[in-house]
Amino acid sequence: MTAKTVSISGVIFNLENKPVRKANITLLNLENIPVVVETSNRKGRFAFKEVKPDFYYLEVKHPEDGQSRIKINPRRKRNRDLVLRLIIKPTPDLPLVYTYSNAKALETDPALRMKPVKTEVGSGKITISWGKRSQAKIYQLYRDDEMIFESNDHIFKDTLAVPGVKYCYQVMALGEHGFRGPLSPVLCISALTDVPRGIQTTVDKNKILLKWNPVEGAKSYNIYRDNEIVATSDEASFKDEEFCFSER
């Protein structure tokens, strides 16, 4: 069963690995409202008792040694007392995420984990959409490992996608205070090529020469006669030498 309350305790150290006394430790909810405030003792220790296992930010500040911020996420079950060893710095590192256990801290926030993006393919464009996370403030969209879009919106039209070229997309959710989720699983897709245009025909005895405008992104062209494929051409032309006609 899930514990009704837990304790959050630990020791604060500075860059010289010495305990920090009189550091202000504040436990805040996700609205950044302080829930409880504590001051570390001469050994750098602090303790919050009878805490409801919920989402919190824990902020540590000291006027000389620096600051630190972490996030604490509840587990679905088996929430246990949390014991921390925190190092404060004048310029803090990227924030870490803890759970109510003594497992290793996480660099990315599971509460900001995203599912694979969804795509809708059109001629010369790919529309990418993704779900929302309640703790996300901003979403970053990546194409082939390069960020191409950042917004609080959850849809993007990639009009620079070259038809016929495969692109791989991922999305990342960003929360407050520098917390971020992992990149979503990769989804790869290609934009549709346009239809051939400017088709011209030239008849020469029993031959027909077909020509058309090259299509961007097309590697080859299928030629149909009476709704059946009769050939494939790598060029924007085709000579049908099996053309037959009768005189009347």
C-alpha positions as CSV (number, residue, x, y, z in Angstrom):
1,M,0.0,0.0,0.0
2,T,1.1,3.6,-0.6
3,A,2.5,5.3,2.5
4,K,0.2,8.0,3.8
5,T,3.1,10.2,4.8
6,V,6.9,10.1,4.4
7,S,9.9,12.0,5.6
8,I,12.3,14.0,3.4
9,S,15.7,14.5,5.1
10,G,19.3,14.9,4.1
11,V,22.6,16.8,4.4
12,I,23.7,20.0,2.5
13,F,27.3,20.3,1.3
14,N,29.2,23.0,-0.4
15,L,31.8,22.7,-3.2
16,E,34.5,22.0,-0.6
17,N,32.5,19.0,0.6
18,K,31.8,20.7,4.0
19,P,28.4,20.7,5.6
20,V,26.5,23.9,5.2
21,R,24.8,25.4,8.2
22,K,21.9,27.8,8.1
23,A,21.0,26.9,4.5
24,N,17.3,27.6,3.8
25,I,15.5,24.6,2.5
26,T,12.0,25.1,1.1
27,L,9.6,22.5,-0.1
28,L,7.2,23.9,-2.7
29,N,4.3,22.5,-4.6
30,L,4.0,22.6,-8.4
31,E,2.5,26.1,-8.2
32,N,5.7,27.2,-6.5
33,I,3.9,27.8,-3.2
34,P,6.0,27.0,-0.1
35,V,4.6,24.0,1.8
36,V,7.3,23.9,4.6
37,V,10.5,25.7,5.3
38,E,13.5,24.4,7.2
39,T,17.0,25.6,8.1
40,S,20.0,23.2,8.1
41,N,21.8,22.7,11.5
42,R,25.5,23.0,12.1
43,K,26.1,19.5,10.5
44,G,24.1,20.6,7.4
45,R,21.2,18.3,8.2
46,F,17.5,19.0,7.7
47,A,14.3,17.0,7.9
48,F,10.7,17.3,6.8
49,K,8.4,14.9,8.6
50,E,4.9,13.6,7.8
51,V,5.0,14.8,4.2
52,K,2.2,13.7,1.8
53,P,4.0,11.9,-1.1
54,D,3.2,14.2,-3.9
55,F,5.0,16.3,-6.6
56,Y,7.3,18.9,-5.0
57,Y,10.2,21.2,-5.8
58,L,12.9,21.3,-3.1
59,E,14.9,24.5,-3.1
60,V,18.1,25.1,-1.2
61,K,19.7,28.5,-0.8
62,H,22.7,29.9,1.1
63,P,24.0,33.5,0.7
64,E,27.6,32.4,0.4
65,D,27.7,28.8,-0.8
66,G,25.1,28.9,-3.5
67,Q,21.9,27.1,-4.3
68,S,20.3,24.0,-5.7
69,R,16.9,22.8,-6.8
70,I,15.5,19.3,-7.3
71,K,12.1,17.8,-8.1
72,I,10.5,14.9,-6.2
73,N,8.0,12.7,-8.0
74,P,5.6,10.3,-6.2
75,R,5.6,6.6,-7.1
76,R,2.4,4.7,-7.9
77,K,3.0,2.6,-4.8
78,R,5.7,1.9,-2.2
79,N,6.6,5.5,-1.5
80,R,9.4,5.5,1.1
81,D,11.3,8.0,3.2
82,L,13.7,10.0,1.1
83,V,17.3,10.7,2.2
84,L,19.2,13.2,0.2
85,R,22.8,14.4,-0.2
86,L,22.8,17.7,-1.9
87,I,25.6,19.9,-3.1
88,I,25.0,23.6,-3.6
89,K,27.0,25.8,-5.9
90,P,27.1,29.5,-6.9
91,T,26.1,28.3,-10.4
92,P,23.9,25.2,-9.9
93,D,24.0,22.2,-12.2
94,L,21.0,21.1,-14.2
95,P,18.2,20.0,-11.8
96,L,17.7,16.4,-11.0
97,V,14.6,14.4,-10.3
98,Y,14.1,12.0,-7.3
99,T,11.4,9.6,-6.3
100,Y,10.3,8.6,-2.8
101,S,13.0,5.9,-2.7
102,N,16.7,5.8,-2.5
103,A,17.1,5.1,-6.2
104,K,19.6,7.1,-8.3
105,A,18.5,10.6,-9.3
106,L,17.3,11.1,-12.9
107,E,18.5,13.6,-15.3
108,T,15.1,13.7,-17.2
109,D,11.7,13.9,-15.7
110,P,9.4,10.9,-16.2
111,A,6.4,13.2,-15.7
112,L,7.4,14.9,-18.9
113,R,7.8,11.7,-20.9
114,M,6.2,12.0,-24.4
115,K,4.7,9.3,-26.7
116,P,5.8,9.2,-30.4
117,V,4.6,12.0,-32.5
118,K,1.7,11.6,-35.0
119,T,2.1,12.6,-38.6
120,E,-0.1,13.4,-41.6
121,V,1.7,13.4,-44.9
122,G,0.8,15.7,-47.8
123,S,2.4,16.8,-51.0
124,G,5.5,18.6,-50.1
125,K,4.7,18.8,-46.4
126,I,4.5,16.8,-43.2
127,T,2.1,17.8,-40.3
128,I,3.4,16.6,-37.0
129,S,1.4,16.6,-33.8
130,W,1.9,15.3,-30.2
131,G,0.0,15.0,-27.0
132,K,0.1,17.4,-24.1
133,R,1.6,16.9,-20.6
134,S,0.1,18.7,-17.7
135,Q,3.5,19.7,-16.3
136,A,4.9,20.8,-19.6
137,K,5.4,24.5,-20.4
138,I,7.2,24.3,-23.8
139,Y,7.6,21.6,-26.4
140,Q,10.7,21.2,-28.6
141,L,10.4,19.3,-31.9
142,Y,13.5,17.7,-33.4
143,R,14.0,16.6,-37.0
144,D,17.0,14.3,-37.6
145,D,18.4,15.4,-34.1
146,E,18.1,19.1,-34.9
147,M,15.5,21.3,-33.1
148,I,13.3,22.9,-35.7
149,F,10.4,24.2,-33.5
150,E,9.8,25.4,-29.9
151,S,6.4,26.4,-28.7
152,N,3.6,25.7,-26.2
153,D,1.6,24.5,-29.2
154,H,1.3,20.8,-30.0
155,I,1.2,20.9,-33.8
156,F,3.7,21.9,-36.6
157,K,3.7,21.8,-40.4
158,D,7.0,21.0,-41.9
159,T,6.8,22.7,-45.2
160,L,10.5,22.4,-45.8
161,A,10.4,18.6,-46.1
162,V,11.7,17.5,-49.5
163,P,9.3,15.0,-51.2
164,G,10.6,11.5,-51.2
165,V,13.2,12.1,-48.5
166,K,12.9,10.3,-45.1
167,Y,12.8,12.5,-42.0
168,C,12.9,11.3,-38.3
169,Y,11.0,13.3,-35.7
170,Q,11.1,13.4,-31.9
171,V,9.5,15.7,-29.3
172,M,10.7,16.8,-25.9
173,A,8.6,18.4,-23.1
174,L,10.1,21.1,-20.9
175,G,8.8,22.0,-17.5
176,E,9.6,24.8,-15.1
177,H,13.0,25.6,-13.6
178,G,14.9,23.7,-16.3
179,F,13.3,20.3,-15.9
180,R,13.0,18.4,-19.1
181,G,11.6,15.1,-20.2
182,P,13.4,12.5,-22.4
183,L,13.1,12.6,-26.1
184,S,10.1,10.7,-27.5
185,P,10.7,7.5,-29.5
186,V,11.8,8.2,-33.1
187,L,9.2,8.3,-35.9
188,C,10.4,8.4,-39.4
189,I,8.4,9.2,-42.5
190,S,8.7,10.8,-46.0
191,A,6.7,13.6,-47.6
192,L,4.7,12.6,-50.7
193,T,6.0,13.5,-54.1
194,D,3.9,15.6,-56.3
195,V,2.1,14.2,-59.4
196,P,4.0,14.6,-62.7
197,R,2.8,17.6,-64.7
198,G,3.4,18.9,-68.2
199,I,3.0,15.5,-69.9
200,Q,3.6,15.6,-73.6
201,T,3.3,12.8,-76.2
202,T,4.9,12.4,-79.6
203,V,3.8,9.7,-82.0
204,D,6.3,8.2,-84.4
205,K,5.0,5.3,-86.4
206,N,4.4,2.5,-83.9
207,K,6.1,4.4,-81.1
208,I,5.0,6.9,-78.5
209,L,7.4,9.1,-76.7
210,L,6.2,10.4,-73.3
211,K,7.8,13.4,-71.6
212,W,6.9,15.2,-68.4
213,N,8.4,17.8,-66.0
214,P,10.8,16.3,-63.4
215,V,9.2,15.9,-59.9
216,E,11.3,17.0,-56.9
217,G,12.3,14.1,-54.8
218,A,11.3,11.4,-57.3
219,K,13.8,8.7,-57.9
220,S,11.8,6.8,-60.5
221,Y,8.5,6.9,-62.3
222,N,6.0,4.1,-62.9
223,I,4.3,4.2,-66.3
224,Y,0.8,2.9,-66.6
225,R,-1.1,1.8,-69.7
226,D,-4.8,1.0,-69.2
227,N,-4.3,1.1,-65.4
228,E,-1.5,-1.5,-65.4
229,I,2.2,-0.8,-64.8
230,V,4.1,-1.4,-68.0
231,A,7.5,0.1,-67.1
232,T,9.6,2.1,-64.6
233,S,11.8,4.9,-65.8
234,D,14.6,6.7,-63.9
235,E,14.2,9.6,-66.4
236,A,11.3,12.1,-67.0
237,S,10.6,10.3,-70.3
238,F,9.5,7.0,-71.7
239,K,9.3,5.5,-75.1
240,D,6.5,3.0,-75.7
241,E,7.6,0.7,-78.5
242,E,4.7,-1.7,-78.1
243,F,2.1,0.8,-79.3
244,C,-0.3,-0.7,-81.8
245,F,-2.9,0.9,-84.0
246,S,-5.1,-0.3,-86.9
247,E,-6.1,1.5,-90.1
248,R,-9.7,1.7,-91.1
